């Protein structure tokens, strides 16, 4: 089992920034990718960004590319998502997720095995 705890959400004005944190614990040795997803009211959960456990590769949704950066702190087993130039449409609950070793990993939410409880991000206009 892998436990994930998110933090860093909050209320911010449009154009502002937030840094979300995802602390991983448990059997992280089998983890290959940590991802961030978000879900707005009435909408499907969607991919935001991801990073390989080694930190060597990163992936971004087009909607946040150029405005967000995902990094990993190896010593703390923590992944950070820095989000800048926030827009009202970024408002959602943001979830951290972990993927175990797979032959053909994808960024589909169904490919992730463990999920955190989520942290609310609200961007006011």
N, C-alpha and C positions, 0 to 999 in steps of 0.2 A: 504494500500500500504506500501511496505517496500522499502527503498532506500538503495542501496549498492554502496560504493565508494572504489575502490581498489587503492593501491599505493605500491611502493617499488620495482617495476620492474626495469630492467636495463640491462646493458652489463657486463658480468663477465667471467673470464677465467675458463676453466674446472678445477674442484677441489675446486672452490670458493663457497661462500655462499651468499644467499640473504634472506631477511625477507619480505614477502608480508603482507600487512595489508588490512583488509576489515572492513570498518566502516559502521555499520548498523544504520538506523534511520527510523522514521515513526512508523507504527503499528507492532512493533517487538514482542508484547505480544503473537501473534499467531504463532510465528516462533518456530519450534522445532529443526531444523537442519540448520547449515551453512556449505556449502561445497565449495571446490575449484575444478575447472575443468580447462583443458587446451586444446588448439586447435592449432596444427601446420599446416602450409600451406598444403592444399590438403588432410588433414586428418579429421576424425571425432572428435568432442569434446569428451574428455575422462575424467573420474573421476580421481581426484588426492588424495583428503583427505576430511574428514568432521568431524564435532564435534556437539554433541547435544547442544542445547542452554543452558542447565544447566552446560555443560562442563564435564559431568560425563563419556561420551563415545566418543571415537574417532575411526575413520576408515581410512584406507590407501590403496591405490592401491599398488599392488606388486612392481610396477616399482619404487616407491619412499619409500617404507617401509624400515626403518632403516636409511634413509638419511634425512627424513623430520619429523617435529613435528608441530602439530596444537594445538593451545591453544586459550583460550578466556579470554579477560579482561572484567569482568562483569561491572566494573564501567564505562568503556568507550564504551560499546557495540561494541567492536572491536574484530575481530578474526585475529590471526596471523598465518602465515604459514612460518616456518623456514625451509629453504632448504639448505642442506650441500652437499659437494662432488658432485657438479653439473656437469652434462655431456652435451655434445653438443645435445644429443637427448632430453634434457629437454627444449630446445628452443621452445617457443610457446607463444601465448597470454594466460594469466591466468585470469580466470573469477571466481568471487565470486558469490555464489548463495544461496538463502534462500528457505527453504521448510516450508510451513504452516502445521498445524496439519493434519495428515493423519492416517487412520486406520492401514495401512501397508506400512510404509515408506521404500523406497529403495534408493540406491545410483545411480539409473538411472537418467540421465540428465532430462528426461521428467517428473520426479517427483518433480522437483524444480520449484518454482513459480515466483521467482524474480531473476533478474540477474544484475550484474554490467556491466560497459562498458569494462572492461578488462585492463590488464597491460602487456606490452611486457617484456618477459624474453628472453635474448639472451645469450647463452653460447658459447664462442669461444674455439676452440681446440688449 
